[in-house]
Amino acid sequence: MIDSMGTMRRTHHNNELNLAQVGETVTLMGWVLRRRDHGGVIFIDLRDRRGLTQVVFNPEVNPEVHTKAHQLRSEWVIAVQGKVEPRPGDMANPKLATGAIEVLVDTLKILNTSETPPFPLDEDTEVSDNLRLQYRYLDLRKPEMSANLMIRHQAVQTIRQYLNDQGFIDIETPMLTKSTPEGARDYLVPSRVNAGRFFALPQSPQLFKQLLMIAGMDRYYQIVKCFRDEDLRADRQPEFTQIDMEMSFVDEEQVMDVVEGMIAELFHQTRSIDVQPPFTRITYDEAMARFGTDRPDTRFGLELVDLTAVAAGCNFKVFRSAADSGGTVRAINAKGCGTFTRKELDDLTEFAIQFGAKGLAWVKIKEDGSWQSPIAKFFAAEEQQQIVERLEAEPGDVLFFGADSSAIVFQVLGELRNELARRLELLDKDRFDFVWVTDFPLVEYDDKEKRYQALHHPFTAPREQDIEKLEREPGDVYSRAYDLVLNGNEIGGGSIRIHDPDIQMQVLKALSISAQEAEEKFGFLLKSLRFGAPPHGGIAFGLDRLLMLITGSDSIRNVIAFPKTQKATCPLTDAPSPVARRQLTELHIRPDWKE
């Protein structure tokens, strides 16, 4: 039997009642989280998205209602009316906002029943991601999940208010646009009325926000959906949300100042954490040399040390050949890790091999200062002393070495550094270290494609002092790009853009994009640059990734209402799904097409 709400109207949410309301008659509504029967008195934890209230069915208050309460089961939807009473002193729950009171129920309406949920909502049990996503509407009832969505709401409101106060205007850009080469694969949308032609869902509003600067909008922002057809992992989704912004007549410092103010306000409003600008700034070259990555986690040490000069004269062939061939030899000092077993060292070697290493050389510093290592015999006493001094090594330390091309050594030791931090429990989740990484290379050489690729995107401005190198030495050109990194995660990336059409064509030429291809792909932007484009720059943040870090979640799926799986599917709606043959025909797509 399902009763209607009748004339009952909710007076309070389930996180609002305290001792100040004792004696008042209140009406609450929500879901049954737990039911407990204690000697004839029934206790229900009533839940809504704001919190819990304990409601009590006592036969002495209303025998009929008490009898009816015996029916109640998990996730039934009910309305109750009753008097607020203080809990007995030994029954108070200081961990609960409403833990000092309870509601003695004299009226109960069952608004809806529920099937038994496929997983418990009142326990911290392990549930597969697929099952959680299949029943996402139940998963979102969990307090931690609903709290994440409330933080997301608060974050978006904070960002909008901050940017509004800074003179930005919110402008929407198209969802159906032109396919352009920006790195990942586009999601394509066939056009019914233009046979054989396709729209693309935007990977970012990059070109449109530059057009808005040329249009004189001066300061633009948008919290916008973007789409990339790429392989997924914990912090990626095929559709994701960006905080996108662009400014005219600014340099790097002005963009960073605006961003730092926004981040400080965001953390204050969502976590009551006072973030102190200005943030640390390091160059790309420094980040790679010290941390092996352009998204360094600076909450701990374990920095890379360059030993190439020392290795060049040693008798260890692996080190010497790396130095002689233009590569590098670098090492990490794992302080106090001399207790690592041989199995642990072998496990770390296997870990390093996953990232391109041929092996992992290591040295334990013994109590007498001597080396315990398979490679110790290849180093003279003087060379050992130089390495110990460079790494500030002491008895009980373990030294890990990488010797190969710079790219491989940075990749291996950068990942090893993070793995050591995890194993040594050096990652403080309550610490937030922000770092700006600046002065990126403009391009990088792609060995497969045999040409240069833009490290960020083709519209990033080169440093003025490097422009003359574009034609002859594009690999030596640095850009005016900047990324904001938080605890080893890139949360935002941007740059000062190219506003000079001649320089834009030089950059496209360096990327082996012909004038004809440039016109086909970017003709509308190139044309707009010839109509008085102002100097401009901006940045885009991954809102989902930022919220993942703010909430302490281990996946961006936990801060998105209805995310996709790692295979880009939706277990809830069974998308993507087949469509009718007629629909394909209307879109000028052959239904029988096979690869």
C-alpha positions as CSV (number, residue, x, y, z in Angstrom):
1,M,0.0,0.0,0.0
2,I,1.5,3.3,-1.0
3,D,0.0,6.4,0.6
4,S,0.1,9.9,-1.0
5,M,1.8,12.8,0.7
6,G,-1.6,14.2,1.5
7,T,-1.4,17.6,3.3
8,M,2.0,16.8,5.0
9,R,4.7,19.3,4.1
10,R,8.3,19.0,5.1
11,T,9.4,21.5,7.8
12,H,13.0,20.6,8.1
13,H,15.8,18.7,6.3
14,N,17.5,15.8,8.0
15,N,20.6,17.7,9.1
16,E,18.9,20.7,10.6
17,L,17.4,19.7,14.0
18,N,19.3,20.2,17.3
19,L,18.5,21.0,20.9
20,A,17.1,24.4,19.9
21,Q,14.1,22.7,18.4
22,V,13.3,20.4,21.4
23,G,9.5,20.4,22.0
24,E,8.7,21.4,18.5
25,T,6.5,19.3,16.2
26,V,8.3,18.8,12.9
27,T,7.7,17.0,9.6
28,L,10.6,15.1,8.0
29,M,10.8,13.2,4.7
30,G,13.4,10.9,3.2
31,W,14.7,7.4,2.7
32,V,15.0,4.7,5.3
33,L,18.7,4.1,5.7
34,R,18.7,1.7,8.7
35,R,15.9,0.1,10.9
36,R,16.6,-1.2,14.4
37,D,14.1,-2.8,16.7
38,H,15.1,-2.4,20.4
39,G,12.7,-4.2,22.7
40,G,9.6,-3.0,20.9
41,V,10.8,0.5,20.2
42,I,11.8,0.9,16.5
43,F,14.6,3.3,15.5
44,I,14.9,4.6,11.9
45,D,17.8,6.5,10.5
46,L,16.0,8.8,8.0
47,R,18.2,10.2,5.2
48,D,18.1,12.9,2.6
49,R,21.0,14.5,0.7
50,R,21.7,16.8,3.6
51,G,22.1,14.3,6.4
52,L,20.5,11.9,8.9
53,T,17.9,12.2,11.7
54,Q,17.0,9.4,14.1
55,V,13.2,9.0,14.3
56,V,11.6,6.8,16.9
57,F,8.4,4.7,16.8
58,N,7.3,4.0,20.4
59,P,4.1,2.1,21.0
60,E,3.3,4.4,23.9
61,V,3.2,7.4,21.6
62,N,1.0,5.9,18.9
63,P,0.4,2.1,18.8
64,E,-1.1,2.2,15.3
65,V,1.9,4.0,13.8
66,H,4.3,1.7,15.7
67,T,2.6,-1.3,14.1
68,K,2.8,0.3,10.7
69,A,6.5,1.0,11.2
70,H,7.2,-2.8,11.3
71,Q,6.7,-2.8,7.5
72,L,9.5,-0.3,6.8
73,R,12.6,-1.6,4.9
74,S,15.8,-0.2,3.5
75,E,15.3,2.7,1.0
76,W,11.5,3.0,1.5
77,V,10.4,6.6,1.1
78,I,8.5,8.0,4.1
79,A,7.1,11.1,5.7
80,V,7.0,11.4,9.5
81,Q,5.6,13.9,11.9
82,G,6.5,14.1,15.6
83,K,8.0,16.0,18.5
84,V,11.7,16.7,18.8
85,E,13.2,15.3,22.0
86,P,16.8,15.3,23.4
87,R,18.5,11.9,23.3
88,P,19.4,10.4,26.6
89,G,22.9,11.5,27.6
90,D,24.6,8.2,26.9
91,M,22.8,7.9,23.5
92,A,24.0,11.2,22.0
93,N,26.1,10.9,18.8
94,P,28.6,13.8,18.6
95,K,29.7,12.8,15.1
96,L,26.2,13.5,13.7
97,A,24.9,17.0,13.1
98,T,21.5,15.9,14.6
99,G,23.1,13.5,17.1
100,A,21.8,15.3,20.2
101,I,18.1,14.8,19.4
102,E,15.6,12.3,18.1
103,V,12.0,12.7,16.8
104,L,9.2,10.8,18.5
105,V,6.9,9.9,15.6
106,D,3.1,10.1,15.9
107,T,2.3,10.2,12.2
108,L,3.8,8.0,9.4
109,K,3.0,8.0,5.7
110,I,4.7,5.5,3.4
111,L,5.3,7.4,0.2
112,N,6.9,4.6,-1.7
113,T,8.4,1.2,-1.3
114,S,11.7,-0.1,-2.7
115,E,13.1,-3.3,-4.0
116,T,16.1,-4.6,-2.1
117,P,19.1,-2.5,-3.4
118,P,21.8,-4.5,-5.3
119,F,24.4,-3.2,-2.8
120,P,24.1,-1.8,0.7
121,L,23.9,2.0,1.0
122,D,24.7,2.1,4.7
123,E,28.0,0.3,4.6
124,D,31.5,1.0,3.2
125,T,31.6,-2.2,1.2
126,E,33.5,-2.9,-1.9
127,V,31.3,-2.6,-5.0
128,S,32.4,-3.0,-8.6
129,D,32.4,0.2,-10.6
130,N,30.2,-1.3,-13.2
131,L,27.5,-2.2,-10.7
132,R,27.7,1.3,-9.1
133,L,27.3,2.9,-12.5
134,Q,24.5,0.6,-13.5
135,Y,22.5,1.7,-10.4
136,R,24.0,5.2,-10.3
137,Y,20.8,6.7,-8.9
138,L,21.3,4.5,-5.8
139,D,25.1,5.1,-5.6
140,L,24.4,8.8,-5.5
141,R,22.3,8.4,-2.4
142,K,25.5,7.5,-0.4
143,P,26.5,10.5,1.8
144,E,30.0,10.7,0.4
145,M,28.7,10.8,-3.2
146,S,26.0,13.3,-2.6
147,A,28.6,15.4,-0.7
148,N,30.8,15.3,-3.8
149,L,28.0,16.7,-6.0
150,M,27.3,19.4,-3.5
151,I,31.0,20.4,-3.4
152,R,30.9,20.5,-7.2
153,H,27.9,22.8,-7.1
154,Q,29.6,25.0,-4.6
155,A,32.8,25.0,-6.7
156,V,31.0,26.1,-9.9
157,Q,29.2,28.9,-8.1
158,T,32.4,30.1,-6.5
159,I,34.2,30.1,-9.8
160,R,31.4,32.0,-11.6
161,Q,31.2,34.6,-8.9
162,Y,34.9,35.1,-8.8
163,L,35.3,35.5,-12.6
164,N,32.2,37.8,-12.7
165,D,33.8,40.0,-10.1
166,Q,37.0,40.1,-12.2
167,G,35.1,41.5,-15.2
168,F,34.7,38.3,-17.2
169,I,31.6,37.5,-19.2
170,D,30.2,34.0,-19.7
171,I,29.8,33.2,-23.4
172,E,28.7,29.9,-24.8
173,T,30.5,28.4,-27.9
174,P,29.2,25.8,-30.3
175,M,28.9,22.1,-29.6
176,L,28.7,21.3,-33.3
177,T,31.9,22.5,-34.9
178,K,34.6,21.7,-37.4
179,S,37.0,18.8,-37.0
180,T,40.5,20.1,-36.4
181,P,43.7,18.3,-35.5
182,E,44.2,19.0,-31.8
183,G,45.8,15.7,-30.6
184,A,43.0,13.3,-29.6
185,R,40.5,11.8,-32.0
186,D,37.3,13.8,-32.5
187,Y,33.8,12.5,-31.8
188,L,32.1,13.0,-35.2
189,V,28.4,13.8,-35.8
190,P,27.1,13.1,-39.3
191,S,25.0,15.8,-41.0
192,R,21.7,14.7,-42.4
193,V,21.1,17.8,-44.5
194,N,24.7,18.0,-45.8
195,A,25.4,14.5,-47.2
196,G,28.9,13.1,-46.5
197,R,29.8,15.9,-44.1
198,F,30.4,15.8,-40.4
199,F,30.4,18.0,-37.4
200,A,32.9,17.4,-34.6
201,L,32.2,17.7,-30.9
202,P,34.7,20.2,-29.5
203,Q,37.9,19.0,-27.7
204,S,38.0,22.5,-26.3
205,P,36.7,25.9,-27.3
206,Q,40.2,27.0,-28.2
207,L,39.6,28.6,-31.6
208,F,36.3,30.1,-30.6
209,K,37.7,31.8,-27.5
210,Q,40.5,33.3,-29.6
211,L,37.8,34.6,-32.0
212,L,36.0,36.1,-29.0
213,M,39.2,38.1,-28.2
214,I,39.4,39.3,-31.8
215,A,35.7,40.3,-31.4
216,G,36.7,42.6,-28.5
217,M,35.1,40.6,-25.7
218,D,38.3,41.2,-23.6
219,R,37.6,38.7,-20.8
220,Y,35.6,35.5,-21.5
221,Y,34.9,32.4,-19.5
222,Q,32.8,29.3,-19.8
223,I,32.3,26.2,-17.8
224,V,31.9,23.9,-20.7
225,K,31.6,20.3,-21.8
226,C,34.4,19.0,-24.0
227,F,34.8,15.7,-25.8
228,R,37.8,13.5,-26.7
229,D,37.8,10.0,-28.2
230,E,40.8,8.6,-26.3
231,D,41.8,5.7,-24.2
232,L,40.6,6.3,-20.7
233,R,42.0,5.9,-17.1
234,A,41.0,7.0,-13.6
235,D,41.3,10.7,-14.4
236,R,39.9,10.8,-17.9
237,Q,36.4,10.7,-19.4
238,P,35.2,10.9,-23.0
239,E,33.1,13.9,-22.0
240,F,34.6,16.2,-19.4
241,T,34.1,19.7,-18.1
242,Q,36.6,22.6,-18.5
243,I,36.8,25.9,-16.8
244,D,37.8,27.9,-19.9
245,M,39.0,31.5,-19.9
246,E,40.7,34.0,-22.1
247,M,42.0,37.6,-21.7
248,S,43.1,40.3,-24.0
249,F,46.1,42.6,-23.5
250,V,47.7,40.4,-20.9
251,D,51.1,38.7,-20.3
252,E,51.8,35.4,-18.4
253,E,52.0,37.0,-15.0
254,Q,48.6,38.7,-15.3
255,V,47.0,35.4,-16.3
256,M,48.6,33.6,-13.4
257,D,47.5,36.3,-10.9
258,V,43.9,35.9,-11.9
259,V,44.1,32.1,-11.7
260,E,45.8,32.1,-8.3
261,G,43.1,34.3,-6.9
262,M,40.4,31.9,-8.3
263,I,42.1,28.8,-6.9
264,A,42.6,30.5,-3.5
265,E,38.9,31.4,-3.4
266,L,37.8,28.0,-4.5
267,F,39.8,26.1,-1.8
268,H,38.6,28.5,0.8
269,Q,34.9,28.1,-0.1
270,T,34.9,24.4,-0.6
271,R,37.4,23.1,1.9
272,S,38.1,26.1,4.3
273,I,41.7,25.8,3.2
274,D,43.8,29.0,2.9
275,V,45.9,28.7,-0.2
276,Q,48.7,31.3,-0.3
277,P,49.6,32.9,-3.7
278,P,51.9,33.4,-5.4
279,F,52.5,29.8,-6.3
280,T,56.0,28.4,-6.9
281,R,57.2,28.8,-10.5
282,I,59.7,26.6,-12.2
283,T,60.7,26.1,-15.8
284,Y,60.0,23.0,-17.8
285,D,63.8,22.2,-18.0
286,E,64.1,22.6,-14.2
287,A,61.0,20.4,-13.6
288,M,62.4,17.6,-15.8
289,A,65.9,17.8,-14.3
290,R,64.7,17.7,-10.7
291,F,61.6,15.5,-10.9
292,G,61.7,13.7,-14.3
293,T,58.3,15.1,-15.2
294,D,56.6,18.3,-16.3
295,R,53.9,17.7,-13.6
296,P,56.0,17.4,-10.5
297,D,54.7,16.4,-7.0
298,T,56.6,18.7,-4.7
299,R,55.2,17.4,-1.4
300,F,58.3,15.2,-0.9
301,G,62.0,15.2,-1.8
302,L,63.5,12.2,-3.7
303,E,64.8,14.6,-6.4
304,L,66.9,13.5,-9.4
305,V,70.6,14.2,-9.3
306,D,72.8,14.5,-12.4
307,L,75.8,12.1,-12.3
308,T,76.6,12.2,-16.0
309,A,80.0,13.8,-15.6
310,V,81.0,11.3,-12.9
311,A,79.7,8.4,-15.0
312,A,81.7,9.4,-18.1
313,G,84.9,8.2,-16.5
314,C,83.8,5.1,-14.7
315,N,84.3,1.5,-15.7
316,F,80.6,0.6,-15.6
317,K,79.8,0.2,-19.3
318,V,76.1,0.9,-19.0
319,F,76.8,4.3,-17.4
320,R,79.7,5.2,-19.5
321,S,78.0,4.4,-22.9
322,A,75.0,6.5,-21.8
323,A,77.2,9.5,-21.1
324,D,79.3,9.0,-24.3
325,S,76.3,8.8,-26.6
326,G,74.7,12.1,-25.4
327,G,72.4,10.5,-22.9
328,T,72.3,11.0,-19.2
329,V,73.0,9.2,-15.9
330,R,70.9,10.3,-12.9
331,A,70.0,9.0,-9.5
332,I,67.6,9.2,-6.6
333,N,68.6,8.8,-2.9
334,A,65.9,6.9,-1.1
335,K,66.7,8.0,2.4
336,G,66.6,5.3,5.1
337,C,65.5,2.6,2.7
338,G,68.5,0.3,3.4
339,T,66.0,-2.2,4.9
340,F,64.6,-2.9,1.5
341,T,64.8,-6.6,0.8
342,R,66.1,-8.1,-2.4
343,K,62.5,-8.9,-3.4
344,E,61.5,-5.3,-2.9
345,L,64.5,-4.2,-5.0
346,D,63.6,-6.7,-7.7
347,D,59.9,-5.5,-7.7
348,L,61.2,-1.9,-8.2
349,T,63.3,-3.1,-11.0
350,E,60.3,-4.7,-12.7
351,F,58.4,-1.5,-12.1
352,A,61.2,0.6,-13.8
353,I,61.2,-1.8,-16.8
354,Q,57.5,-1.1,-17.4
355,F,58.5,2.5,-18.2
356,G,61.3,1.7,-20.6
357,A,64.3,0.9,-18.4
358,K,66.5,-2.0,-19.4
359,G,67.1,-2.6,-15.7
360,L,67.6,-0.7,-12.4
361,A,71.0,-0.2,-10.8
362,W,71.0,0.3,-7.1
363,V,73.4,0.8,-4.2
364,K,72.9,0.3,-0.5
365,I,75.1,2.4,1.7
366,K,76.2,0.1,4.6
367,E,76.8,1.2,8.2
368,D,80.6,1.6,7.5
369,G,79.9,3.7,4.4
370,S,80.8,1.0,2.0
371,W,78.7,0.0,-1.0
372,Q,76.5,-3.1,-1.2
373,S,75.7,-3.5,-4.9
374,P,76.3,-5.7,-7.9
375,I,77.8,-2.6,-9.6
376,A,80.1,-1.5,-6.7
377,K,83.2,-3.2,-8.3
378,F,83.0,-0.9,-11.3
379,F,83.6,2.3,-9.4
380,A,86.9,3.5,-7.9
381,A,86.8,4.7,-4.3
382,E,87.1,8.3,-5.5
383,E,84.1,7.9,-7.9
384,Q,82.1,6.3,-5.1
385,Q,82.9,9.2,-2.8
386,Q,81.8,11.7,-5.5
387,I,78.5,10.0,-6.0
388,V,77.9,9.8,-2.3
389,E,78.6,13.5,-1.9
390,R,76.4,14.5,-4.9
391,L,73.5,12.5,-3.5
392,E,74.2,13.5,0.1
393,A,74.0,9.8,0.9
394,E,74.4,8.3,4.4
395,P,74.5,4.8,5.9
396,G,71.0,3.2,5.6
397,D,70.2,4.9,2.2
398,V,69.5,3.3,-1.1
399,L,70.6,4.9,-4.4
400,F,68.7,4.2,-7.6
401,F,70.2,5.0,-11.0
402,G,68.9,5.5,-14.5
403,A,71.3,5.6,-17.5
404,D,69.9,6.0,-21.0
405,S,68.6,8.8,-23.3
406,S,67.3,11.7,-21.3
407,A,63.7,10.9,-22.3
408,I,63.8,7.4,-20.9
409,V,65.8,8.3,-17.8
410,F,63.3,11.1,-16.9
411,Q,60.3,8.8,-17.6
412,V,61.7,5.9,-15.5
413,L,63.1,7.9,-12.5
414,G,60.1,10.3,-12.5
415,E,57.7,7.3,-12.1
416,L,60.1,5.5,-9.7
417,R,60.2,8.7,-7.5
418,N,56.4,8.7,-7.2
419,E,56.3,4.9,-6.6
420,L,58.8,5.3,-3.8
421,A,56.7,8.1,-2.3
422,R,53.7,5.8,-2.3
423,R,55.6,2.9,-0.7
424,L,57.2,5.2,1.9
425,E,53.8,6.9,2.7
426,L,55.2,10.4,1.9
427,L,52.0,11.6,0.1
428,D,50.2,13.9,2.6
429,K,46.6,14.1,1.3
430,D,45.9,17.2,3.5
431,R,48.8,19.1,1.8
432,F,48.2,21.0,-1.4
433,D,51.3,22.0,-3.3
434,F,50.7,24.2,-6.4
435,V,53.5,24.7,-8.9
436,W,53.5,26.7,-12.2
437,V,55.6,25.0,-14.9
438,T,56.6,27.5,-17.5
439,D,58.8,27.9,-20.7
440,F,57.9,24.7,-22.4
441,P,59.5,23.7,-25.7
442,L,57.2,24.9,-28.5
443,V,57.4,21.6,-30.4
444,E,58.6,18.0,-29.9
445,Y,59.9,15.6,-32.6
446,D,57.6,12.6,-33.4
447,D,59.8,9.7,-34.6
448,K,56.8,7.9,-36.0
449,E,55.5,10.8,-38.0
450,K,59.0,12.1,-38.8
451,R,58.0,15.7,-38.1
452,Y,57.5,18.1,-35.3
453,Q,54.3,18.2,-33.2
454,A,53.1,21.1,-31.1
455,L,53.7,20.3,-27.4
456,H,50.5,22.2,-26.4
457,H,48.7,23.3,-29.6
458,P,49.6,25.1,-32.8
459,F,48.3,28.5,-31.5
460,T,50.8,28.8,-28.6
461,A,53.1,31.8,-29.0
462,P,56.8,31.2,-29.1
463,R,59.1,33.4,-26.9
464,E,59.9,36.5,-28.8
465,Q,63.7,35.9,-28.6
466,D,63.2,32.5,-30.2
467,I,61.1,33.5,-33.2
468,E,64.1,33.7,-35.5
469,K,64.9,30.0,-34.8
470,L,61.5,28.8,-36.1
471,E,62.6,28.1,-39.6
472,R,66.0,26.5,-38.9
473,E,65.9,25.1,-35.4
474,P,62.3,24.7,-34.3
475,G,63.3,22.1,-31.6
476,D,65.2,24.9,-29.8
477,V,62.2,27.2,-29.6
478,Y,60.6,27.8,-26.2
479,S,57.0,28.8,-25.9
480,R,55.0,31.1,-23.7
481,A,53.0,28.2,-22.3
482,Y,52.3,27.5,-18.6
483,D,50.7,24.6,-16.7
484,L,49.4,24.6,-13.2
485,V,50.3,21.4,-11.3
486,L,48.8,20.3,-8.0
487,N,50.3,17.4,-6.1
488,G,51.7,15.8,-9.3
489,N,48.5,16.4,-11.3
490,E,48.2,18.9,-14.2
491,I,45.0,20.7,-13.4
492,G,45.3,23.5,-15.9
493,G,47.2,24.5,-19.0
494,G,47.4,27.6,-21.1
495,S,49.5,30.0,-22.9
496,I,49.9,33.4,-24.5
497,R,48.5,32.9,-28.0
498,I,49.8,33.9,-31.4
499,H,48.1,37.1,-32.6
500,D,50.3,37.9,-35.5
501,P,49.2,36.0,-38.7
502,D,52.8,35.8,-40.1
503,I,54.1,34.2,-36.9
504,Q,51.1,31.8,-37.0
505,M,52.0,30.7,-40.5
506,Q,55.7,30.2,-39.5
507,V,54.6,27.9,-36.6
508,L,52.3,25.9,-38.8
509,K,55.2,25.5,-41.3
510,A,57.5,24.3,-38.6
511,L,54.8,21.6,-37.9
512,S,54.9,20.6,-41.5
513,I,51.4,21.9,-42.1
514,S,51.2,23.2,-45.6
515,A,49.5,26.5,-46.5
516,Q,46.7,24.5,-48.2
517,E,46.1,22.2,-45.2
518,A,46.3,25.3,-42.8
519,E,43.6,27.0,-44.9
520,E,41.4,23.8,-44.9
521,K,41.7,23.3,-41.1
522,F,42.1,26.7,-39.6
523,G,41.2,29.1,-42.5
524,F,38.6,31.0,-40.4
525,L,41.1,31.6,-37.6
526,L,43.9,32.7,-40.0
527,K,41.5,35.1,-41.7
528,S,40.4,36.6,-38.4
529,L,44.0,37.3,-37.3
530,R,44.2,39.7,-40.2
531,F,41.5,41.9,-38.8
532,G,43.2,43.5,-35.8
533,A,43.8,40.6,-33.4
534,P,44.8,41.9,-30.0
535,P,47.5,40.2,-27.9
536,H,45.7,37.6,-25.8
537,G,46.2,34.5,-23.6
538,G,44.3,32.2,-21.4
539,I,44.0,28.9,-19.7
540,A,41.7,25.9,-19.3
541,F,41.2,23.8,-16.2
542,G,39.9,20.3,-16.0
543,L,37.1,20.8,-13.5
544,D,36.6,17.1,-12.8
545,R,40.2,16.5,-12.0
546,L,40.4,19.5,-9.8
547,L,37.3,18.4,-7.9
548,M,38.8,14.9,-7.6
549,L,41.7,16.4,-5.7
550,I,39.6,18.8,-3.7
551,T,37.4,15.9,-2.4
552,G,40.2,13.4,-2.0
553,S,38.6,11.0,-4.5
554,D,40.7,8.4,-6.3
555,S,38.8,8.8,-9.6
556,I,37.0,11.6,-11.4
557,R,34.0,9.3,-11.8
558,N,33.3,10.0,-8.1
559,V,32.7,13.7,-8.8
560,I,30.6,13.3,-12.0
561,A,26.9,12.5,-11.7
562,F,26.7,10.1,-14.6
563,P,30.2,9.1,-15.8
564,K,31.3,6.5,-18.4
565,T,33.3,3.4,-17.7
566,Q,36.9,3.0,-18.8
567,K,35.5,1.5,-22.1
568,A,33.5,4.7,-22.7
569,T,30.2,3.0,-22.0
570,C,27.3,3.9,-19.7
571,P,26.0,0.8,-17.9
572,L,23.0,2.8,-16.7
573,T,21.6,3.6,-20.2
574,D,23.5,1.0,-22.2
575,A,25.0,3.7,-24.3
576,P,26.5,3.6,-26.9
577,S,23.8,1.4,-28.5
578,P,22.8,0.4,-32.0
579,V,20.4,2.6,-33.9
580,A,17.7,1.8,-36.4
581,R,18.8,1.1,-40.0
582,R,16.5,3.9,-41.2
583,Q,18.4,6.5,-39.0
584,L,21.7,5.5,-40.6
585,T,20.3,5.7,-44.1
586,E,19.0,9.2,-43.3
587,L,22.5,10.2,-42.3
588,H,23.9,8.8,-45.6
589,I,25.8,6.0,-43.7
590,R,25.8,2.5,-45.2
591,P,24.3,0.2,-42.6
592,D,26.2,-2.8,-43.9
593,W,29.6,-1.1,-43.7
594,K,32.3,-3.3,-42.1
595,E,36.0,-2.6,-41.4
